[in-house]
Every structure is written in C-alpha cells, then in structure tokens.
C-alpha cells in the first residue's frame, strides 16, 4: 500500500495527529491483532485529543488569568477560612454557568479571592467554556482607549460573548461617570446570558455607595447580585505563607 499519498491527504485535511497515530500503528506489530473498527477508533481518539488539548491551551492563553495554573483541586479549606468545600464542589459542576449565574467573592486583602476566582475560571475552561480575566481598573482603561480608537462596540461584544468574565479588585479605586456607564453596559449584556465572577475587598452592602449614582447602582447591583452565589473568605492574609502561596 502506498502510504505517501495518504499521508499528504491527511496533512492537507489538517489531520496531523491522525497521521502520526496511523504511522505509529504501522510500526507496532501488536496493532495487526486489532480489528479495523478498533484501529480506526484509536486514530480518531488521537486526533480528537490533540485538537482538544490545542483548544484548551489556546483558551487558557486567551483568558489571561492572573493565576493561570490555579485549579479547584489545589484550593484548601482550613476552618479559619470559612470556605465551604460543598459549595466549591457544587460550583465545579459548572451548573452556575449553564444557568448564567454569577459568583461574588469578598474578603480582606490576601485571603485568596483572586486565586479562587481564577481556579473557577480555569475549571470552566477545562469544561470547554471560554473565560477572560480583567482587573476592573484596567478594564476601564481598556474601554476608554477603545472608545477613543473606535473599537468600543467591538470590545463590548467580545466581553458579552465570554462565558465567564472575571472582574477582579472591584472597588479598589473611585468610580467615575464614564466607568459607571461602562459597567452598566457590561452587566446589561451579561445578565441572563453569561456568567460573571466578581472579587472585592468591599462588603456587598457597600457596593451601592461605591458606585455612587443611585440609578446606575440599582441597575448594576441588581444584575450582579440577584442570582449570585456569594462567598465570603475569612482569615489572615495568605500572602504571608511560605513561598507566597495564595490558594
């Protein structure tokens, strides 16, 4: 059998992993004992796995998570942290994403809010959802630049399509009028359509005052908090732990 033309066609079809697995089968004497369907299944599995891994790597890269290696399996549950293991296990099912719900993580600086948010986003990516991480202050800068160069609508559409949007460090700086409008636009697009993770040192009860304008505050808080799972982390700063662990 002439292999070269077949290999060329597989490469033209961008079935590189399939082709490599086929060559590996031919070089393995044990493969001769397998039936056609079994050998074909192994080739298809090889191609599927290669594409899945490439897509996963691309989505992780595009998410720009602050902690790209954060994962739910590494989250710990010391009593003083008051993080419920049952809640995290339930979130790991990703039903909250299917139901377009949000997660609000609050607590003092250094208690691991960002790590937990990134772990949840990374887990979502592993479940074939797309995620994105933004520090809220830098997102406002990004939106201001987009407004100036004419890409504002495109950026809003990009954010609206993201399955899980992590908004980190909510309330770290005073919010201006244009930023209130931006925040309202983002949450309006996401309400009932996508999921959002918000982290903040500010207790939820003070969000309304932080936003400032009562009308906008009502709209934003309602869209974030109405169907949100709230997690309040306790305990001392985890940045003081050995090697800067922030899990």
C-alpha positions in Angstrom: 0.0 0.0 0.0 1.3 3.4 -0.9 1.4 5.5 2.3 2.8 8.7 1.0 -0.2 10.0 -0.9 -2.5 9.1 2.1 -0.2 11.0 4.4 -0.2 14.0 2.1 -4.0 14.0 2.1 -4.2 13.7 5.9 -1.9 16.6 6.3 -3.9 18.6 3.7 -7.0 17.9 5.8 -5.1 19.0 8.9 -5.3 15.6 10.5 -1.7 15.6 11.7 -2.4 13.6 14.9 -4.4 11.1 13.0 -1.5 10.7 10.5 1.1 10.3 13.3 -1.0 7.7 15.1 -1.5 5.8 11.9 2.2 5.6 11.3 2.7 4.5 14.9 0.2 1.7 14.4 2.0 0.5 11.3 5.3 0.4 13.2 3.7 -1.5 16.1 3.4 -5.3 15.4 0.7 -5.6 18.0 -1.6 -3.4 16.1 -2.1 -6.1 13.5 -4.1 -8.1 16.0 -6.7 -5.3 16.3 -9.8 -5.1 14.2 -10.4 -2.3 11.7 -13.0 -0.5 13.9 -10.7 -0.6 16.9 -7.8 0.8 15.0 -9.9 3.5 13.4 -11.3 4.4 16.9 -7.7 4.8 18.2 -6.8 7.1 15.3 -9.9 9.2 15.8 -9.2 9.4 19.6 -5.7 10.6 18.8 -6.9 13.4 16.6 -9.7 14.4 19.0 -7.3 14.6 22.0 -4.8 16.6 20.0 -7.4 19.2 19.0 -8.9 19.3 22.4 -5.5 20.0 24.0 -4.8 22.7 21.5 -8.1 24.4 22.1 -7.6 24.1 25.8 -4.2 25.7 25.6 -5.4 28.5 23.4 -8.4 29.3 25.6 -6.2 29.3 28.7 -3.8 31.7 27.0 -6.5 34.0 25.8 -8.2 34.1 29.2 -5.1 35.9 30.6 -5.8 34.6 34.1 -3.7 36.2 36.8 -3.0 32.7 38.2 -3.2 30.5 35.0 -2.2 27.4 36.9 -4.9 27.9 39.6 -7.2 24.9 39.9 -10.0 23.8 42.1 -8.1 20.7 43.2 -5.5 22.8 44.9 -7.9 25.0 46.8 -7.7 24.2 50.6 -10.3 24.6 53.3 -8.8 25.5 56.7 -11.5 26.2 59.3 -10.5 29.8 59.8 -11.0 30.5 56.1 -14.7 29.5 56.3 -14.8 28.3 52.7 -17.4 25.5 52.4 -16.0 22.5 50.5 -19.5 21.5 49.5 -20.1 24.9 47.8 -16.8 24.6 45.8 -17.7 21.0 44.7 -21.1 22.2 43.6 -19.5 25.1 41.6 -17.2 22.5 40.0 -20.2 21.0 38.2 -20.4 24.3 36.2 -24.2 24.3 36.6 -23.9 28.0 37.6 -22.5 28.7 34.1 -25.3 26.8 32.4 -27.8 28.8 34.4 -26.0 32.1 33.7 -25.4 32.8 37.4 -22.7 35.0 38.9 -20.2 34.4 41.8 -19.2 37.2 44.2 -16.1 36.6 46.3 -15.4 39.1 49.1 -12.9 39.3 51.9 -9.9 41.2 53.2 -6.7 41.6 51.1 -4.6 38.5 50.7 -7.3 35.9 51.6 -7.2 34.2 48.2 -10.1 35.8 46.4 -8.3 36.1 43.1 -6.8 32.6 43.2 -10.3 31.1 43.8 -11.8 33.2 41.0 -9.0 32.1 38.6 -9.4 28.4 39.8 -13.1 28.6 39.0 -12.4 30.2 35.6 -9.7 27.7 34.8 -12.1 24.8 35.6 -14.7 26.4 33.3 -12.1 26.4 30.5 -11.4 22.7 31.1 -15.1 22.1 30.7 -15.0 23.8 27.3 -16.2 27.2 28.3 -14.4 30.4 27.4 -13.2 32.8 30.1 -11.5 36.1 30.5 -9.8 37.8 33.4 -9.7 41.6 33.9 -8.7 43.8 36.8 -11.6 46.2 36.8 -9.5 49.4 36.9 -7.5 48.2 33.8 -10.7 47.2 32.1 -12.0 50.7 32.4 -8.7 52.0 30.9 -9.1 49.5 28.1 -12.6 50.6 27.4 -11.6 54.3 27.4 -8.9 53.6 24.8 -11.4 51.6 22.8 -13.9 54.4 22.9 -11.1 56.7 21.6 -10.0 54.5 18.7 -13.5 53.4 17.6 -13.3 49.8 18.8 -15.6 50.3 21.8 -18.6 48.4 20.4 -16.4 45.5 19.3 -14.8 45.2 22.7 -18.2 45.2 24.4 -19.3 42.5 22.0 -16.2 40.5 22.8 -16.9 40.7 26.5 -20.5 39.8 26.0 -19.6 36.6 24.2 -17.3 35.4 27.0 -18.9 32.6 29.0 -17.2 33.5 32.3 -15.8 37.0 32.9 -13.7 37.6 36.0 -13.8 41.1 37.3 -11.1 41.4 39.9 -10.5 44.1 42.5 -13.9 45.6 42.4 -14.0 48.9 44.3 -10.2 49.5 44.6 -10.5 53.0 43.2 -13.2 55.6 43.0 -15.5 55.1 40.0 -16.2 57.9 37.5 -19.2 58.6 35.5 -18.0 57.1 32.2 -16.9 54.0 34.2 -20.4 53.7 35.7 -21.8 53.7 32.2 -19.3 51.1 31.1 -20.1 48.8 34.0 -23.8 49.1 33.4 -23.3 48.2 29.7 -21.2 45.2 30.5 -23.6 43.8 33.1 -26.7 44.6 30.9 -25.1 42.4 28.1 -24.3 39.6 30.5 -27.5 39.5 32.6 -29.3 36.2 31.8 -26.8 35.4 29.1 -23.4 34.8 30.6 -21.7 34.4 34.0 -19.5 36.8 35.9 -17.1 36.3 38.8 -16.5 39.5 40.9 -13.9 39.8 43.6 -13.9 42.7 46.1 -12.5 43.8 49.4 -15.6 45.9 49.8 -18.6 44.1 51.5 -21.6 43.8 49.2 -23.6 46.1 51.5 -21.3 49.0 50.5 -21.3 48.4 46.7 -24.3 50.8 46.2 -22.5 53.7 47.9 -19.2 52.9 46.0 -20.9 53.1 42.6 -22.4 56.5 43.6 -25.2 57.3 41.2 -28.3 55.7 42.7 -30.0 54.7 39.4 -26.9 53.1 38.0 -26.1 51.5 41.3 -29.5 49.9 41.4 -29.2 48.5 37.9 -25.6 47.2 38.3 -26.1 45.7 41.7 -29.3 44.0 40.7 -27.8 42.4 37.7 -24.8 41.1 39.6 -26.3 40.2 42.9 -29.8 39.0 42.1 -28.8 35.5 41.1 -25.2 35.4 42.5 -23.6 32.8 44.7 -21.8 34.7 47.4 -18.6 33.6 49.0 -17.1 35.5 52.0 -13.5 34.5 52.7 -12.1 34.9 56.2 -8.7 34.5 57.9 -5.3 36.3 57.8 -3.5 37.2 54.6 -2.3 34.1 52.8 0.5 36.0 51.1 2.4 35.7 54.3 2.5 32.0 53.9 5.7 30.2 52.7 6.5 30.8 49.1 3.7 33.4 48.8 1.0 30.7 48.5 -2.3 32.5 47.8 -4.6 29.4 47.4 
